[in-house]
Amino acid sequence: MEHRPIGIIVNGVTGRMGYRQHLVRSLLAIREQGGVPLADGTRLWPEPVLVGRSEAKLREIAERHGLTDWTTDLAAALERPDVQIYFDAQITSQREKAVRAAIEAGKHIYTEKPTAEDLAAAVGLAQAADAAGVKHGVVQDKLFLPGLRKLDRLVKGGFFGRILSVRGEFGYWVFEGDWQAAQRPSWNYRAADGGGIVTDMFPHWHYVLEQIVAPVRAVTAHATTHIPRRWDEKGKEYAATADDAAYAIFELDGGIVAQINSSWAVRVYRDELVEFQVDGTEGSAVAGLRNCRIQHRAATPKPVWNPDVPATEDFRAQWQTVPDNEDFDNGFKAQWELFLRHVVLDAPFPWDLWAGARGVQLAELALQSAREGRRVEVPPLAGEPVR
Ligand SMILES: NC(=O)c1ccc[n+]([C@@H]2O[C@H](COP(=O)([O-])OP(=O)(O)OC[C@H]3O[C@@H](n4cnc5c(N)ncnc54)[C@H](O)[C@@H]3O)[C@@H](O)[C@H]2O)c1
């Protein structure tokens, strides 16, 4: 079958996300399945150009996967006519200038979230991409997780009746790095390097709420740094200046209240690392990364508060499991395939740099709420085109 090559710069490919989720689990996985099949019988074939700062690391990754195209010279890669897409998985603080250069070079843009460190920069990128006429997209992988796909199915099928509230619990213990190595990069804990759990996670909560439940209209947040000292990749002690936990209330359209705890200083007593409980007049659901459980109004028990006797009911056993009913692919890969179709066939792709900017906006307003100790409304994004 004929391959239709599509050149893709993968910048930040030596990082956790760039390597594992985007190169290996998405672009190389697409090649292993034989490319993305198109209606004319050809197959879209990603040709990754690995870009980063370290020759040795790039060469090692390329050799491990039988690839030959890598460079530390981004500007030269952007000049290549056989490259159509620029993808960015660098640390957040490096993103804006690289994406801007790629837009100026006329490349289509696909990027990790957050799309920039602040709202003005995020909006600037969306405007620049529109003005240049290039296509653009942002990673919103949580929407493609099996658990959240099932939750979305429940909402679209009217299972909940009127949705009342959402409570989200995200987090796990990130080791300080002294007696056991930290399992996340140290820049995540330094404000000056673009770290912080609000900047990292609130863009995710924004699209999950907006696209599955309802748009967010106001936020009240408390952000804090529970663990003030950590040890970096080289074992060197440093001051953790970024927030590592945030406790937020979001007000959504329709009077829905979403309350989400995000923390890298919490120990897991849950079934999954993130879980969202949605309560509605007709039923409730608890969705995680993979699973989703429901309890219908008609199957709701009637607990009676009595601290004098041990719990008589096994509350967890009273929920039903939502079946898969379909095969779920890796979420990053599923979204990559949609983006490639968007670039080549103009297929719809709503997760653009404007959607990314709305996520950055919510994170920024949440930080403002935390700083000022007050509720902050979320205004429409100035300059966003009406669609
Ligand atoms: N979609 C998701 O679920 C998800 C999850 C984690 C991280 N992310 C995002 O992905 C991006 C990368 O995060 P990560 O966890 O892979 O980080 P990482 O530290 O593992 O990787 C960072 C990459 O950026 C490169 N880089 C470029 N300039 C750098 C500099 N000056 N200092 C340090 N590194 C530099 C590194 O070489 C590396 O390739 C971030 O923007 C983050 O917000 C998204």
Ligand as a Chemical Component Dictionary entry (heavy atoms), coordinates in Angstrom:
data_LIG
# 
_chem_comp.id                   LIG 
_chem_comp.type                 NON-POLYMER 
_chem_comp.pdbx_formal_charge   0 
_chem_comp.three_letter_code    LIG 
# 
loop_
_chem_comp_atom.comp_id 
_chem_comp_atom.atom_id 
_chem_comp_atom.alt_atom_id 
_chem_comp_atom.type_symbol 
_chem_comp_atom.charge 
_chem_comp_atom.model_Cartn_x 
_chem_comp_atom.model_Cartn_y 
_chem_comp_atom.model_Cartn_z 
_chem_comp_atom.pdbx_ordinal 
LIG N1  N1  N 0  -0.458 15.785 28.461 1  
LIG C1  C1  C 0  -0.011 15.368 29.616 2  
LIG O1  O1  O 0  -0.622 14.573 30.296 3  
LIG C2  C2  C 0  1.301  15.881 30.152 4  
LIG C3  C3  C 0  1.919  15.223 31.220 5  
LIG C4  C4  C 0  3.146  15.696 31.658 6  
LIG C5  C5  C 0  3.725  16.808 31.071 7  
LIG N2  N2  N 1  3.092  17.434 30.047 8  
LIG C6  C6  C 0  3.703  18.613 29.398 9  
LIG O2  O2  O 0  4.732  18.167 28.544 10 
LIG C7  C7  C 0  5.847  19.066 28.583 11 
LIG C8  C8  C 0  7.122  18.284 28.934 12 
LIG O3  O3  O 0  6.970  17.704 30.218 13 
LIG P1  P1  P 0  7.831  16.419 30.658 14 
LIG O4  O4  O 0  7.214  15.941 31.920 15 
LIG O5  O5  O -1 7.988  15.496 29.503 16 
LIG O6  O6  O 0  9.214  17.126 31.016 17 
LIG P2  P2  P 0  10.714 16.547 30.875 18 
LIG O7  O7  O 0  11.536 17.353 31.800 19 
LIG O8  O8  O 0  10.725 15.064 31.024 20 
LIG O9  O9  O 0  11.109 16.870 29.357 21 
LIG C9  C9  C 0  11.381 18.195 28.959 22 
LIG C10 C10 C 0  11.970 18.228 27.572 23 
LIG O10 O10 O 0  12.275 19.600 27.270 24 
LIG C11 C11 C 0  13.634 19.708 26.863 25 
LIG N3  N3  N 0  14.166 21.036 27.197 26 
LIG C12 C12 C 0  14.305 22.036 26.311 27 
LIG N4  N4  N 0  14.819 23.115 26.887 28 
LIG C13 C13 C 0  15.007 22.815 28.175 29 
LIG C14 C14 C 0  15.539 23.543 29.295 30 
LIG N5  N5  N 0  15.961 24.805 29.164 31 
LIG N6  N6  N 0  15.562 22.894 30.479 32 
LIG C15 C15 C 0  15.135 21.633 30.630 33 
LIG N7  N7  N 0  14.632 20.895 29.594 34 
LIG C16 C16 C 0  14.573 21.483 28.379 35 
LIG C17 C17 C 0  14.341 18.547 27.578 36 
LIG O11 O11 O 0  15.537 18.239 26.916 37 
LIG C18 C18 C 0  13.299 17.449 27.444 38 
LIG O12 O12 O 0  13.351 16.866 26.162 39 
LIG C19 C19 C 0  5.462  20.160 29.584 40 
LIG O13 O13 O 0  5.010  21.295 28.904 41 
LIG C20 C20 C 0  4.345  19.553 30.394 42 
LIG O14 O14 O 0  3.416  20.519 30.850 43 
LIG C21 C21 C 0  1.907  16.984 29.581 44 
# 
loop_
_chem_comp_bond.comp_id 
_chem_comp_bond.atom_id_1 
_chem_comp_bond.atom_id_2 
_chem_comp_bond.value_order 
_chem_comp_bond.pdbx_ordinal 
LIG N1  C1  SING 1  
LIG C1  O1  DOUB 2  
LIG C1  C2  SING 3  
LIG C2  C3  SING 4  
LIG C2  C21 DOUB 5  
LIG C3  C4  DOUB 6  
LIG C4  C5  SING 7  
LIG C5  N2  DOUB 8  
LIG N2  C6  SING 9  
LIG N2  C21 SING 10 
LIG C6  O2  SING 11 
LIG C6  C20 SING 12 
LIG O2  C7  SING 13 
LIG C7  C8  SING 14 
LIG C7  C19 SING 15 
LIG C8  O3  SING 16 
LIG O3  P1  SING 17 
LIG P1  O4  DOUB 18 
LIG P1  O5  SING 19 
LIG P1  O6  SING 20 
LIG O6  P2  SING 21 
LIG P2  O7  DOUB 22 
LIG P2  O8  SING 23 
LIG P2  O9  SING 24 
LIG O9  C9  SING 25 
LIG C9  C10 SING 26 
LIG C10 O10 SING 27 
LIG C10 C18 SING 28 
LIG O10 C11 SING 29 
LIG C11 N3  SING 30 
LIG C11 C17 SING 31 
LIG N3  C12 SING 32 
LIG N3  C16 SING 33 
LIG C12 N4  DOUB 34 
LIG N4  C13 SING 35 
LIG C13 C14 SING 36 
LIG C13 C16 DOUB 37 
LIG C14 N5  SING 38 
LIG C14 N6  DOUB 39 
LIG N6  C15 SING 40 
LIG C15 N7  DOUB 41 
LIG N7  C16 SING 42 
LIG C17 O11 SING 43 
LIG C17 C18 SING 44 
LIG C18 O12 SING 45 
LIG C19 O13 SING 46 
LIG C19 C20 SING 47 
LIG C20 O14 SING 48 
# 
